[in-house]
Amino acid sequence: MPTEAAAHGDPFEGGLRKVARVVLLDPEDRILLLHGHEPDDPSDDWWFTPGGGLEGDETREEAALRELAEETGITEVELGPVLWRRTCSFPFAGRRWDQDEWYYLARTTVTATRATALTELERRSVAGARWWTCQELTRAHETVYPTRLAELLRKLLDEGPPAGPVTLGTEIV
């Protein structure tokens, strides 16, 4: 039975921030990742999929599309199934973030990106975006989240989307 918070779309149900992320692929099967860093320390950086927390009563699908548009300017997408789910906990911008993340597959023919509606914190911590091939991702020495993204992307490209969402291991940084 859903909690009262869940019935009213509480984005922090159970103490976890509800997050929708997008595994956005272009026609060449490249994945779009954002380059982020600690707001006060650009040398502490990583790559991650577009996405973010739910707002108000929006669904995860609505949040995925909104976040993608805000962070990349890309609105012409075909949103597919949930590929993966994970729980993660990490320090960022002076606090700990505990999240329940759902990763949606999406396809687009648009490859030009332009952030259109970043929050103040995002403006201080997102340094840009880049399309990556699976091979580039496999060879990367940079930090990428989720940490097994290269392996997960290879499996997705080789086998197609899973029959249902795959639960990834909890990541605590």
Salt bridges, closest charged atoms under 4 A:
GLU13 OE1 - LYS18 NZ 3.76
ASP26 OD2 - ARG30 NE 2.62
GLU28 OE1 - ARG30 NE 3.94
ASP29 OD1 - ARG107 NH1 2.65
ASP40 OD1 - ARG124 NH2 3.96
ASP45 OD2 - HIS35 NE2 2.69
GLU55 OE2 - ARG66 NH1 3.41
GLU58 OE2 - ARG66 NH2 2.56
GLU67 OE2 - ARG66 NH1 3.04
GLU70 OE1 - ARG66 NH1 3.19
ASP100 OD2 - ARG60 NH2 2.85
ASP100 OD2 - ARG85 NH2 3.74
GLU101 OE2 - ARG21 NE 3.18
GLU101 OE1 - ARG86 NE 2.69
GLU120 OE2 - ARG124 NH1 3.37
GLU136 OE1 - ARG130 NH2 3.37
GLU151 OE2 - ARG148 NH2 3.09
ASP158 OD1 - ARG154 NH1 2.89
GLU171 OE2 - ARG86 NH1 2.86
